[in-house]
């Protein structure tokens, strides 16, 4: 089933307003989610919307709260998200980081006490379209075992790198788990197995079954011990810079994804130099010149496929899960 961007945006905006969100924030939030689905990241677009409404109803999201500046130290600012809407808080903070980068060549905003930002890559793209390279990451509730551990103790803490590339960008957006929980949920909805092992079953054996991983909460760290180590250090850096709660104090082992709130996020923007496109062109040309491995048909740079998906979805409409779409319309 496909629907237009305009319809998807308007339905989500209307439901946010119905549940007490002011018109401006509702529009920003709905735009972010609709754009995410338009780009083909369905797990963090429309699919997340019922959870946002549920968290507003539970009081975890205070939708009309705006972030407040706690301290300003030149190229570093610390902000309190006041449990506001996660993706709109993130838009605001990346905008602040970009403005500081335009003044100081680099800008960093450390945000605490905020909510799920939905698709982190959206804020890398936001910086890239303003002419800046970006690095940003978020903490999460404990949803991944530390390497060698049997229960979830650390977050999958998604990490984003993005550089401007002409009228487009090159983007890496990845959680510290082999598959984000959004991707696991998408596999569950589609009734399909993961393409490679994504976590552990009750016996501690690797599995491709998304239902089992969602039940055990034992998602596999990327690079095994390397993903685990990155997660720990990202939590430490975000907590130190923002003064917010570390992962171990967010949610709890008995809680559900809807109880994930009060996280920390880091937004770094760096003004790109005028030779950036030439450098990126050279790197892309080099990797595309690589001989293909057995079974491979093409080499793409990170996020290259997205622009084709976006063009197709503009032309044909955005694919939506009918059950989720009906749920959203009937909220």
C-alpha positions as CSV (number, residue, x, y, z in Angstrom):
1,X,0.0,0.0,0.0
2,X,1.4,3.4,-1.0
3,X,0.2,6.9,0.1
4,X,1.5,10.4,-0.7
5,X,3.9,12.3,1.4
6,X,1.3,15.1,1.9
7,X,-1.4,12.6,3.3
8,X,1.1,10.9,5.6
9,X,2.3,14.3,6.9
10,X,-1.2,15.7,7.5
11,X,-2.6,12.6,9.2
12,X,0.4,12.5,11.7
13,X,0.3,16.2,12.3
14,X,-3.5,16.1,13.0
15,X,-3.1,13.3,15.5
16,X,-0.3,15.1,17.3
17,X,-2.5,18.2,17.6
18,X,-5.3,16.0,18.8
19,X,-3.1,14.8,21.6
20,X,-2.1,18.3,22.8
21,X,0.9,19.2,20.7
22,X,1.0,22.7,19.4
23,X,0.8,23.4,15.7
24,X,4.4,24.3,15.1
25,X,6.0,21.3,17.0
26,X,3.4,19.0,15.5
27,X,4.3,20.1,12.0
28,X,8.1,19.7,12.7
29,X,7.6,16.3,14.1
30,X,5.3,15.1,11.4
31,X,7.7,16.4,8.7
32,X,10.6,14.6,10.2
33,X,8.7,11.3,10.3
34,X,7.2,11.6,6.9
35,X,10.6,12.6,5.4
36,X,12.1,9.5,7.1
37,X,9.5,7.2,5.5
38,X,10.0,9.0,2.2
39,X,13.7,8.1,2.3
40,X,12.9,4.5,2.8
41,X,13.7,4.3,6.5
42,X,10.2,3.0,7.4
43,X,11.2,1.5,10.7
44,X,11.9,5.0,12.1
45,X,9.1,7.0,10.3
46,X,5.4,6.1,10.3
47,X,6.1,2.8,12.1
48,X,7.2,4.7,15.2
49,X,4.3,7.0,15.4
50,X,1.9,4.9,17.6
51,X,4.7,4.7,20.1
52,X,5.1,8.5,20.2
53,X,1.4,9.0,20.9
54,X,1.6,6.3,23.6
55,X,4.5,8.1,25.3
56,X,2.7,11.4,25.1
57,X,-0.3,9.7,26.8
58,X,1.9,8.2,29.5
59,X,3.6,11.6,30.2
60,X,7.1,10.5,29.1
61,X,7.0,13.1,26.2
62,X,6.1,16.6,27.1
63,X,5.3,17.6,23.5
64,X,5.3,21.4,24.0
65,X,8.4,21.7,26.1
66,X,11.3,23.5,24.3
67,X,15.0,22.8,25.2
68,X,16.8,25.3,27.5
69,X,20.4,26.3,27.4
70,X,22.2,25.3,30.6
71,X,25.7,26.6,29.8
72,X,27.6,28.1,26.8
73,X,31.3,27.7,26.5
74,X,32.3,29.1,23.1
75,X,32.0,26.2,20.7
76,X,30.3,24.0,23.3
77,X,26.8,24.4,24.6
78,X,24.9,22.2,27.1
79,X,21.1,22.1,26.7
80,X,18.3,20.4,28.7
81,X,15.6,18.8,26.5
82,X,13.0,19.0,29.3
83,X,11.5,15.7,28.0
84,X,10.3,17.5,24.9
85,X,9.6,15.9,21.6
86,X,12.7,14.0,20.7
87,X,13.1,14.7,17.0
88,X,12.2,18.4,17.3
89,X,14.6,18.8,20.1
90,X,17.3,17.2,17.9
91,X,16.4,19.6,15.0
92,X,16.9,22.5,17.3
93,X,20.2,21.3,18.7
94,X,21.7,20.5,15.3
95,X,20.7,23.9,14.1
96,X,22.6,25.4,17.1
97,X,25.6,23.3,16.3
98,X,25.6,24.5,12.7
99,X,25.3,28.1,13.7
100,X,28.3,27.8,16.0
101,X,30.3,26.0,13.3
102,X,29.6,28.9,10.9
103,X,31.1,31.2,13.6
104,X,33.9,29.0,15.0
105,X,34.4,26.4,12.3
106,X,33.1,23.8,14.8
107,X,30.1,23.6,17.1
108,X,29.0,21.0,19.7
109,X,25.7,20.8,21.5
110,X,25.4,18.3,24.4
111,X,21.7,17.6,25.1
112,X,20.4,15.8,28.2
113,X,16.9,14.8,29.4
114,X,15.5,14.3,25.9
115,X,13.5,11.7,24.1
116,X,14.0,9.3,21.2
117,X,15.2,11.3,18.1
118,X,13.7,8.7,15.7
119,X,16.0,8.6,12.6
120,X,19.4,10.0,13.7
121,X,20.6,10.3,10.1
122,X,18.1,13.1,9.6
123,X,20.2,15.4,11.7
124,X,23.4,14.5,9.8
125,X,21.5,15.4,6.6
126,X,20.3,18.6,8.3
127,X,24.0,19.7,8.9
128,X,25.1,18.6,5.4
129,X,22.4,20.6,3.6
130,X,23.8,23.6,5.6
131,X,27.3,23.0,4.3
132,X,28.7,21.2,7.4
133,X,30.0,17.7,8.2
134,X,28.3,16.2,11.2
135,X,29.0,13.6,13.9
136,X,26.2,12.9,16.4
137,X,25.0,10.1,18.6
138,X,22.4,9.2,21.2
139,X,22.2,7.1,24.2
140,X,19.3,4.6,24.7
141,X,17.9,2.5,27.5
142,X,19.8,-0.8,28.2
143,X,19.0,-2.9,25.1
144,X,22.2,-4.8,24.3
145,X,24.4,-7.1,26.4
146,X,28.0,-5.9,27.1
147,X,30.4,-8.3,25.4
148,X,30.6,-11.4,27.6
149,X,27.4,-10.5,29.4
150,X,24.2,-12.5,29.4
151,X,21.6,-9.7,29.9
152,X,21.2,-6.2,28.4
153,X,23.3,-3.6,30.3
154,X,24.4,-1.1,27.6
155,X,22.6,0.8,24.9
156,X,22.9,0.3,21.1
157,X,23.6,4.1,21.0
158,X,23.2,4.9,17.3
159,X,26.1,6.8,15.7
160,X,25.9,9.2,12.7
161,X,28.6,10.5,10.4
162,X,27.6,12.7,7.4
163,X,29.4,14.9,4.9
164,X,27.9,17.2,2.3
165,X,28.4,16.1,-1.3
166,X,27.3,18.6,-3.9
167,X,23.5,18.9,-3.6
168,X,23.4,15.6,-1.7
169,X,25.4,13.9,1.1
170,X,27.2,10.7,2.2
171,X,25.8,9.3,5.3
172,X,26.5,6.5,7.8
173,X,23.7,5.9,10.4
174,X,24.1,2.8,12.5
175,X,23.3,1.5,15.9
176,X,25.9,-0.5,17.9
177,X,23.8,-3.6,17.3
178,X,24.0,-5.5,14.1
179,X,20.3,-4.6,13.5
180,X,18.5,-1.7,15.2
181,X,15.4,-2.6,17.1
182,X,13.5,-0.7,14.5
183,X,14.9,-3.0,11.8
184,X,14.0,-6.0,14.0
185,X,10.4,-4.8,14.3
186,X,10.2,-4.3,10.6
187,X,11.3,-7.9,10.0
188,X,8.7,-9.0,12.5
189,X,6.0,-7.1,10.7
190,X,7.1,-8.6,7.4
191,X,7.2,-12.1,8.8
192,X,10.8,-12.6,7.6
193,X,14.1,-13.8,9.0
194,X,17.1,-11.4,9.3
195,X,19.6,-11.8,6.5
196,X,22.4,-12.6,9.0
197,X,22.5,-13.4,12.7
198,X,21.3,-10.5,14.7
199,X,21.2,-11.7,18.3
200,X,20.9,-14.7,20.7
201,X,18.1,-17.0,21.6
202,X,17.3,-18.4,25.1
203,X,20.1,-20.9,24.9
204,X,22.7,-18.3,24.1
205,X,23.0,-19.3,20.4
206,X,23.0,-16.9,17.5
207,X,19.8,-16.6,15.6
208,X,18.2,-14.8,12.7
209,X,14.7,-14.9,14.2
210,X,13.5,-11.3,15.0
211,X,10.8,-12.6,17.3
212,X,13.3,-14.4,19.5
213,X,15.7,-11.5,19.7
214,X,12.9,-9.1,20.6
215,X,12.0,-11.5,23.4
216,X,15.5,-12.1,24.8
217,X,16.8,-8.5,24.3
218,X,20.1,-10.0,23.5
219,X,20.9,-8.2,20.2
220,X,24.4,-8.8,18.8
221,X,26.9,-5.9,19.0
222,X,28.5,-4.9,15.7
223,X,32.0,-6.2,15.5
224,X,31.3,-8.2,18.7
225,X,33.5,-6.7,21.4
226,X,34.2,-3.6,19.3
227,X,30.6,-2.5,19.2
228,X,30.2,-3.2,22.9
229,X,33.3,-1.1,23.7
230,X,32.1,1.8,21.4
231,X,28.7,1.7,23.2
232,X,30.3,2.1,26.6
233,X,32.6,5.0,25.6
234,X,29.8,6.8,23.7
235,X,27.6,6.6,26.9
236,X,30.5,7.9,29.0
237,X,31.2,10.9,26.7
238,X,27.5,11.8,26.2
239,X,26.9,11.6,29.9
240,X,30.0,13.6,30.9
241,X,29.4,16.4,28.3
242,X,25.7,16.8,28.9
243,X,25.5,16.1,32.7
244,X,22.6,13.7,32.0
245,X,21.8,10.2,33.1
246,X,24.0,7.3,31.9
247,X,22.4,4.4,30.1
248,X,22.2,2.3,33.3
249,X,19.8,4.9,34.8
250,X,17.5,5.1,31.7
251,X,14.5,2.8,31.8
252,X,15.2,-0.6,33.4
253,X,15.6,-4.3,32.6
254,X,11.9,-4.9,33.2
255,X,10.7,-2.1,31.1
256,X,9.4,-1.9,27.5
257,X,10.7,0.3,24.6
258,X,7.9,2.8,25.5
259,X,9.7,3.4,28.8
260,X,12.8,4.8,27.1
261,X,13.1,8.5,27.9
262,X,15.5,11.0,29.4
263,X,18.4,10.2,27.1
264,X,21.5,12.2,26.2
265,X,22.6,13.2,22.6
266,X,25.6,14.9,21.1
267,X,25.5,17.1,18.0
268,X,28.8,18.2,16.3
269,X,28.9,20.3,13.2
270,X,32.1,21.1,11.3
271,X,32.1,23.6,8.5
272,X,33.2,21.8,5.3
273,X,36.0,23.4,3.2
274,X,35.7,24.2,-0.5
275,X,37.7,21.2,-1.6
276,X,35.4,18.8,0.1
277,X,33.6,17.7,-3.1
278,X,36.9,16.9,-4.9
279,X,38.1,14.8,-2.0
280,X,34.8,12.9,-1.7
281,X,34.7,12.4,-5.5
282,X,38.2,10.9,-5.4
283,X,37.3,8.5,-2.5
284,X,34.1,7.4,-4.2
285,X,35.8,6.8,-7.5
286,X,38.4,4.7,-5.8
287,X,36.0,2.5,-3.9
288,X,33.8,2.0,-7.0
289,X,36.9,1.0,-9.0
290,X,37.3,-2.0,-6.7
291,X,36.9,-5.5,-8.4
292,X,33.6,-7.0,-7.3
293,X,33.5,-9.9,-4.9
294,X,31.8,-13.1,-5.8
295,X,28.0,-12.6,-5.9
296,X,28.2,-8.8,-5.8
297,X,26.7,-6.8,-8.6
298,X,27.6,-3.2,-7.6
299,X,29.5,-1.2,-5.1
300,X,27.7,1.8,-3.5
301,X,28.9,4.4,-1.1
302,X,27.0,4.7,2.2
303,X,23.5,6.1,1.7
304,X,23.8,6.1,-2.2
305,X,20.7,4.0,-2.6
306,X,18.5,6.3,-0.6
307,X,18.3,9.0,-3.2
308,X,16.8,6.4,-5.7
309,X,14.3,5.2,-3.1
310,X,13.3,8.7,-2.3
311,X,12.7,9.5,-6.0
312,X,10.6,6.4,-6.4
313,X,8.5,7.1,-3.3
314,X,7.9,10.7,-4.5
315,X,6.7,9.3,-7.8
316,X,4.7,6.3,-6.6
317,X,3.8,7.1,-3.0
318,X,5.3,5.9,0.3
319,X,5.0,2.2,1.1
320,X,3.2,1.8,4.4
321,X,2.2,-1.2,6.5
322,X,-1.6,-1.3,6.3
323,X,-2.1,-2.3,9.9
324,X,0.1,0.5,11.2
325,X,-1.6,3.0,8.8
326,X,-5.1,1.9,10.1
327,X,-3.9,2.2,13.7
328,X,-2.6,5.8,13.1
329,X,-5.7,6.9,11.3
330,X,-7.9,5.6,14.1
331,X,-5.9,7.1,17.0
